[in-house]
């Protein structure tokens, strides 16, 4: 992997600094633009030294579980350290699935040794109730429990955002999904929001302490709902920085 | 519940000065200037489009460059999925298009001529971004493999190339199943017979394709109004309905179509 990084927006006018982890999978353009729109200064890098300084870390990804886990292996310990420090760690799509422990997608390759980050214990299983696979398109979010990613943060900071540009609740709104596997966390309480595709599955999961979370859908492709999620994430990052600096 | 997607299709050509321009045609011919692609994408996004399909209809190197530029501009400000097609023949073409900001590529001729391209694309970039597009034509002869009743007559559907100008002898249903098994994540079904007619999608064709594959199917060609979208979702089980001229010429807004569907209990996103 190359040790190069690219900062795409000046940090002066940004609310928070966010690292988008580049581990060689997927198109990072839209997620970067979306985060910028939400007020973040984005650094795209695989250099783990940048993780600690950031206000939040995004683990994106499309593709297969095995490939994702293997590609991210060199930075595995660094990602675990992000979670340990209490920094916001946001997995998107495959990045969310990698927060769990295992996947049928890895096991079907005949090698059960592919282990995710295990930050949200559980497994990823394939849709097999006769649904069209992949689950592709816009589907509705039902918020199951409180979490700042789905309801916004009260950062109590006048001037941080222009009026009307704040995040907020996404309950009952639609998000864009593309996936063939879905998460089954060991603890039902890990599910922050669910979606119905002939069965209920978690659209958003989070760990117990709340700083590690992920969306099965693509916020960067989910129009205004997605931007709301990204704004909420940026607010979570702002709150983290304030706590750390206080 | 998963909603049915309403997708405006934007055919990108070059105007006389080499700038990107959208033209809308009838039966893949008689093109009429309709607007600037980036402006149109902005407007459709605000109007509630669920996704965009951009097709490069220039089939030239200049057209390709321009197309990638249009895609980047749209991707940087419109946060919904973009599918881009036209002239994609190699994994390098796929990579370039995705890098410009497309979420999916739509491949027609390139995959018919070299089916391994589907496997290569799916392996390198994931099935979710490989859309296989067919330009189907009804044939009322004995050369097909799978026959469907259309208006009391028996026909089969042939894959064509060059917008219907060239036949291949390949049965659409055979090809759809093969493309899926090679890793296609979605099928985009155009009908040469229906294109530009505005008298409805090719329901027998779309149903037949939906019956042979499990992957999502985008129906295209022939949409003249909300009732045709309703028909293709309820009678053919399509996952998405694509239309061009009804939206481009402001005959119906995307909201009109969605309200019509919603009133008839077809799930749509608002």
HADDOCK unambig.tbl for C-alpha pairs under 7 A between the chains (distance, minus, plus):
assign (segid A and resid 27 and name CA) (segid B and resid 98 and name CA) 6.91 0.50 0.50
assign (segid A and resid 27 and name CA) (segid B and resid 99 and name CA) 6.42 0.50 0.50
assign (segid A and resid 29 and name CA) (segid B and resid 101 and name CA) 6.36 0.50 0.50
assign (segid A and resid 30 and name CA) (segid B and resid 75 and name CA) 6.63 0.50 0.50
assign (segid A and resid 30 and name CA) (segid B and resid 76 and name CA) 6.69 0.50 0.50
assign (segid A and resid 30 and name CA) (segid B and resid 101 and name CA) 6.85 0.50 0.50
assign (segid A and resid 33 and name CA) (segid B and resid 76 and name CA) 6.05 0.50 0.50
assign (segid A and resid 63 and name CA) (segid B and resid 125 and name CA) 6.82 0.50 0.50
assign (segid A and resid 63 and name CA) (segid B and resid 126 and name CA) 5.12 0.50 0.50
assign (segid A and resid 132 and name CA) (segid B and resid 214 and name CA) 5.06 0.50 0.50
assign (segid A and resid 132 and name CA) (segid B and resid 215 and name CA) 5.59 0.50 0.50
assign (segid A and resid 132 and name CA) (segid B and resid 216 and name CA) 6.58 0.50 0.50
assign (segid A and resid 133 and name CA) (segid B and resid 214 and name CA) 6.43 0.50 0.50
assign (segid A and resid 133 and name CA) (segid B and resid 215 and name CA) 5.65 0.50 0.50
assign (segid A and resid 134 and name CA) (segid B and resid 215 and name CA) 6.59 0.50 0.50
assign (segid A and resid 137 and name CA) (segid B and resid 2 and name CA) 6.69 0.50 0.50
assign (segid A and resid 137 and name CA) (segid B and resid 3 and name CA) 6.98 0.50 0.50
assign (segid A and resid 138 and name CA) (segid B and resid 2 and name CA) 5.92 0.50 0.50
assign (segid A and resid 138 and name CA) (segid B and resid 3 and name CA) 5.70 0.50 0.50
assign (segid A and resid 138 and name CA) (segid B and resid 269 and name CA) 6.97 0.50 0.50
assign (segid A and resid 139 and name CA) (segid B and resid 1 and name CA) 5.73 0.50 0.50
assign (segid A and resid 139 and name CA) (segid B and resid 2 and name CA) 4.59 0.50 0.50
assign (segid A and resid 139 and name CA) (segid B and resid 3 and name CA) 6.05 0.50 0.50
assign (segid A and resid 140 and name CA) (segid B and resid 1 and name CA) 6.36 0.50 0.50
assign (segid A and resid 174 and name CA) (segid B and resid 269 and name CA) 6.62 0.50 0.50
assign (segid A and resid 178 and name CA) (segid B and resid 128 and name CA) 6.72 0.50 0.50
assign (segid A and resid 196 and name CA) (segid B and resid 1 and name CA) 5.36 0.50 0.50
assign (segid A and resid 197 and name CA) (segid B and resid 1 and name CA) 5.85 0.50 0.50
assign (segid A and resid 197 and name CA) (segid B and resid 2 and name CA) 6.47 0.50 0.50
assign (segid A and resid 220 and name CA) (segid B and resid 79 and name CA) 5.78 0.50 0.50
assign (segid A and resid 221 and name CA) (segid B and resid 79 and name CA) 4.71 0.50 0.50
assign (segid A and resid 221 and name CA) (segid B and resid 80 and name CA) 4.28 0.50 0.50
assign (segid A and resid 221 and name CA) (segid B and resid 81 and name CA) 5.68 0.50 0.50
assign (segid A and resid 222 and name CA) (segid B and resid 79 and name CA) 6.27 0.50 0.50
assign (segid A and resid 222 and name CA) (segid B and resid 80 and name CA) 5.74 0.50 0.50
assign (segid A and resid 223 and name CA) (segid B and resid 79 and name CA) 4.89 0.50 0.50
assign (segid A and resid 223 and name CA) (segid B and resid 80 and name CA) 5.51 0.50 0.50
